Each structure stands twice: as structure tokens, then as C-alpha cells.
């Protein structure tokens, strides 16, 4: 049987949610009769590109092209490959690529995977103007499937992506080792937040909620991992409130998934989300989640079962949610719920799902 040429396109290849989901899936994707290429335009690290190369995926890096020329080069590179299937994971590249791929003499099967419930208005408008050219649009959560970011799609399928459950459970068993590595006291109740330092993650609210919680529970400890444009503001806010001893900022941490697995609870204060990878990592490890009820978060976090959901924008509400999660009986029940729901975030099942979709597409099915 002929090998299907599959091209996956993503704007950035940094260690973020959509990027990690793509790489984790491709690391487990069946290689029989499949030839994968990933094309990206930006990245500040080689980590994910190296992981892709290590598992036999072709990687096309367009960072060395002049910025104004990158989209034209993207079109040229993808068309030159003569792919059978193209899956685009970012709205701006999708808006540019779709018309050119549609006009190819041998038109590839076109998939867009949507990871967010919101984009900038102009980006959303451009994306929507060409979305009808997709053969299939894949939403990464039920919440995303009903969002404005998929309006105009002809055919929407929902697939919650996932992480390596086995790896997360292994790190959970080595929680003491991980805590020792980062100097985290064994007797503290540890809230971990792994998130890029940008406005939508709302670290300012998290820090205010942490201050309120620490006034009642001095045994709580917050560990923040991540980096981004608001780094100095976050550090300044921690210092201004005198929380340096109980709110520890680690910056960017390679393999931050092990920090999640070693936590007592994961905490997020986001104003909006798609479906955060870090929540999948927590559930896979049996770690309860305390989060604002935004975006696709409620699709995975069930209040009172595997986590606690609070309204966004309320530091008092987040503090009360974390305080509740610290109660021994509540924490034990939430951890059990997280462990029981790990199958829903298994990346191996997602890799098989996409392989089936690509298999049908390669034989001329699905397209309508």
C-alpha cells in the first residue's frame, strides 16, 4: 500500500499547550504507511524539534527566513511536499495556506485542529473567511467545538488530546525525589502552577489568592514554573506582598510535568483557556485541580470529583477553593477521582484516533 504523506503545520514550536499535544501525539503515531513532516515558523528552543527528529519525523524550520517572507515560504514548502493530508494547528497559517492548497492540481485532504476558544478578532476573522475549505475541523474539547473559533466549519469532530499517563504515574510515585530536587519541603501542602507568564494566565490574581490562603494556612506552599512577557511583574508582585518564602518562582523548567505529578494540587487562575495540557498532566498523575471555570477546563475538571472549579476574576473565590482542597478528606476524594479519570487523557488513544482519520482520508473517505 502507498505511504501517505502527512504534513502538520504549527506557527510556533515552543513548549506550550498545542505544541506539546502535537509532539506527544506524533511520538506515538503509528509509522506504518505514514510519512510525517512538521513545518513551523517560530521557536525559542530546540526541545520539541529535537524530540520530533528523534522519533523519525521530518522537521522543516522556517525561522531563518525573513519575517515578512515566512508565510510565502510556508506556502511554497508545503506545496512542494505534495502532501496527501495537511493538518494545520494555528489560525494565521491556516488562513494563508487553505486557498493555495485548495487550488493544487492534486488537492490534499485538509484538517484544522483548533486548540483555543478565543483568538484576536482580526485573526479570527481571517481564519473564518477560509475555514469552509477544511475537509474536517478537529476541536480539542467540547467547549472548543462550540466556540467562535470553529464557526464556519463544515464538519467538526471533537477529540480531547492527551498526555503519557504512564509517565505521569511514574513521576507521581517519585514525588519525594522530585520535591527534593527542587528543595520543596515534604511537610508542605504544595500548589503547583505551570503556565506561561502572560495576561490570560492571570498570575496577579493567583498571587493575591495565595496571600489570602497563606493568612489561614501557613503550611501551604506555591511553586510557579513558566516564563513570558510578564515575568518581572510577577516577581515584583510576589516581592511587594512579602511572599517570597511561600510563593517560589522557578522560571522555565524543562520537564515541568514532573513538578505537576509531585504536587498536592494544581492551581490555575486563567481568564480563558482551551484545554490546558497541564490539567491533563495533573489528572494523569492523580493530582487534583483547582481552577477557574473557563474555556475547556470544565470538560475535564468536574467540581467535587477530580477538582474544584471557581469563577474567574475572584481572588477570594480561588482562595476558598484552594482551602477546601486542602481538607484531608476532600483532598483524598479528589485525588481518587483524578486517578479514576486518567483514561480520558491518554495520548495513545488520541494517536490511534488521528491515525484512523488519516487512514480514511488517504483512501478518499470523509471528504464531503
N, C-alpha and C positions, 0 to 999 in steps of 0.2 A: 504494500500500500504506500502511496506517496506521502512523504513527510510534509506536514502542514507548517508553513512559515508564519509565526505569530510575533507581532510587534507590539510591545507595551510602551506607551508614551506617558511621561510624567514631567512636570515642569521642574521640580527640584528633587534632588536625591539626598537630602539631609535626613537626620534621624528624627523624623516626625511621624505622625499617625498614619497618613495614607502611604507614605514611603515604606514604613516598616511592614504594613499589611501586604504591600505588593511584594517586597523582598521575601518575607516569610512564606507567602504562597508559592512563589516561583522556586524557592529552595526545595519545596516538597512536590512540585508539579511533576507528573509522570513525563519521562523524556521519550518514551516510545512514540515514534511517528510525530514528534513535535520538535521544532527548532525555534527557540525563543531569543528575541532581541529586545533590550530595553534602551530607549532613547531618552536622554534628559538634557535640560538646558542649563541648570544651575545646581551647585552643591558647594558646601564649605568644608566638607570632609570626604575622605575616600572610603569610609567604613562600609556603607551599603553597596557601593560599586564593587568593592573588593569581594564582598560576600556573594554578589551575583556572579562575578567571574569565577570564583572558587567552585561554584556548583554548575558551571558549564553554560551559563547564559552569556550571550554576546552583549556587550555594553558599548553604546555609542554616546560619547561625551561631547556636547556642543559648547562647553564653557569657553573654549579658546577662540570661538568666532566672535566678531564684534557684536555687541549687544543689539544694535539696530538690524543686524543681518541674521540673527539666530532663527527667527521664525521662517524666513525664506529657506534657510539651510535645513530646518526641520522638515519642511515640505519636500525638499529635494532628496534628503536622506531616506525618508520613509517611502517615497515613491520608488526610489532606486532599488529598494529591497524587494519590490513586487510581493508584498505580504498577502497571505490568504486571509488573515484576521488581524485587525488593529483594535487594541483596547486602549482608550485614552483616559487618563486619571486626573486631568486638570482642565478647568473650563476654558482658559485662554488658548492653549494649544488645540483643544477640541474645536473651538470656533474657527480657527485658522485652517486646520487640516481637513475637516469634513468635506468642504466643497471640492478641494483638489483630489481627494481620494474618490469621491463620488464620480468624478469625471474620468477616472482612469479607464483605459480600454478593458482591463480585467479588474473590475472593482472588487476590493477586499470587503469581507464581512466586517461591519463597523460596530464596535461596542464602546459605550462610555460608562465608566464606573464613577458614580457620584458619591463623594465622601462627606459632604457638608450640607447643612440646612440653609446656609447663607453665604453669598459672595457679595463683593462690591456691586452696586447697582449696574454700572456700565459693563462689568464682566458678565453679570447675569443676563443682561440684555443681549450681548454679543453671543453668548453661549446658546441662549434660547433661539436666536434667529436661525441657527443651523442644526438645532437638536433633532429636527424631524428627519434628518438624513441618517440618524442612527438606525441600525437594524434592531439592536437591543440596548436598553439603558439599564444598568445594574445599580440599585441603591443599596448602600451598606447597612441600612436598618429600616424598619417600618416607618420611623419618623422621617427619615430622609426621603422615602418613597412618596410621601405626601407633601413634601416641601416645595417651595418655589423653584428650587434649583433643578427640579426634574420636569417642570411644566413644559409642555410642547413635545414630550417624548411620545412616540407611537406605541412602544411596548416596554413596560417597566417590569423588571424582576427584582426581587429583594433577596439579598444574601448577606447575612451577618458574617463578616470575616472573622478571623481568629488568630490565636497565638499557639505556641507549642505548650500544651497542657503538661506534658511530661516534664519538660524543662522547668516550668514554674513550680510544679510539685516537688521537684528535686531541690530547688533553691529554698522552698519553704521548710524542707526537712533540715536544711543547713542554715537556718535563720540565725542561730547563735554565732556561727562562723562569719556571716555577713555583718552582723552588728559589731562584732569585734573588729573587723576590717575597717569600719568607719567610725570606731570609737563611740558607739551608741550603747548606753548603759542597759544592762539586761533587765533592770527592775523598772524601767520607764515604760509607760504606755505610749507607743510610737505611732504618730500620724505621719505618713509619707505623702508628699505631693510631688509628682514628677510631671512637669509642664513647662512649655516654652514661656519665657517671660515677656508676654505681650498683653495687650489690653483685654482681650477676650477671656484670658485665664483668671483675671481679677485677683491677683495676689494681694492687692491692698485690702480687699475685703477679708481674705483669708487671714492676713496678719492681725487685723482688728478682731476677728472672731477668736483667733488664738489667744490674744491678750485677755479677752473676756473669759475664755475657758481656763486659762492658767491662773486667774484670780480665784478659781474654785478648786482646781486640781493641779497642784504643783508637780505631780508625778507625770504629767503629760510632757511629751517632747515632740517637736515638729522638725522634720527633716525635709528640706526643699532641694530638689535637683532640677536643673534645667538652665537655660541661658536665653538671652534675647535682648531686644532693644530697651527693655525696662529694668535691666539688671541694677543699675545704680539707684534707681528709685526704690526698688525692693530692698536693697541693702540699707538705704537711708531710712526707710520706714521701720525696718527691724531695729536699727540703732536708735532712732528717735523715741521709740516706745520702750527701750531698755530690755529688749527680748533676746539679746544675743546668746544668752546661756541656754534658753529653752526653744529658740527657733534657729536652727542651724541651716545655713545656706552652703550647699556643696558645689554649686555651679554645674556645668555639664559633666555628667557621669556616664562613662561607657558601660554598657550592661546594666542600666538603671533598673531593668526588670527584676534583678535580684534584690534590690532595695525594696521594691514593692512586695516581693514574696516574704521579706523579713519583717514587714511592718505588722502592727496590730490592726491598723486600718489605713485605707487610702482615703485622702480627702481632696476634693476639687471644689473650687468656688466659681466656676466659669459662668460667664453671661450667656454664652451659646456654645454648642458643640455639634459635631456629627455623631460619631460613636467612638469615643476615645480608646485607643489601644491600651492605655494604662489601666482602664477599667477591666478590659478582658484579661490582662495580666494578673490583676488582683483576684478576680473570680477564679481563674485557673489555679491560683495558689491557695485558694480558700481564705482569702483576706477580705473582710467586709469593706464596703464602700460607703463613705458619707459624701454626698454630692448635691449640688444644686440640680433641680429637676428641669434640665434644659436639653434641647435637641434630642438626640437619640439615646441619652442616658437612661430614661425610664424603660427603654426597650430591653435593657439588660439588668438594671438595678431595680429590684422590687422592694418597696419600702416595707421594712419589718421582716423580710425574708432573708435577703443576702446583703442588705444595706439599708441606709436611711437617706431619704430624699427630702430636701428642704427648698423653699422658694429662693430664687436667685435675688441678690441685692440686699439681703438681710444678714448682717454680721451676727445679730443676736440669734436668729434662727439657725444659722450654721453652728454657732457655739452650742446651742441647746441640742442639736443633732449629734454633735461630737460627744457631748456629755452623756447623752443617752447611750451611745455606742460603747462607752467606757464601763457601763454597768456590767458586772461579770456574767449574769445570766443572759442579758441581751447580747453581749458580745459572743458568747458561746453559740447562741442560736443563729446569729447572723453568719458566723464562720461556717457552721454546718450547712446553712443554706447556700453559701458561696461554693463550697466543695461539691454539693449535690448538683449545681448548675453548670459545672465545668464543661460538659459535653457541648453546650450551646456555643462555646467559644473555641472549639477545636479547629485549628487551621488545616489539619489533614482532611477534614470533611469539606472545607472550602476549596482546597486544591482539587479534590475529586469533582466537586460541583462545576468548577470552571472548565476542567478537562472534558466533562460531558458536554457542556455548552459548546466548547471549541470543536469537539468531535462532530457534533450535529452540524455546526456551521460549515466545517470543512467539507462536508458531504452535500452541501447545498440546502440544508434544512433551516428552519427558524425564520429566514428572511420572508417578509410579508409585503 
